């Protein structure tokens, strides 16, 4: 089961659920860690704590 409780949707494959999380503005998802957060603040805290190269201005993780 690949279920999104926020949207009450079930997806046939986990990869489809991941794409849903990435594309939906309702979700706060870190694609680098494959983890979802309750709100934007929690996601930004995660980026600052875990992903050292996080830009607050453009809200992106800089990978290299």
Buried (B, 14 or more C-beta within 10 A) or exposed (E): EBEBEEEEEEBEEEEEBBEBBEEBEEBBBBEEEEEBBEEEEEBBEBBEEEBEEBEEEEEEBEEE
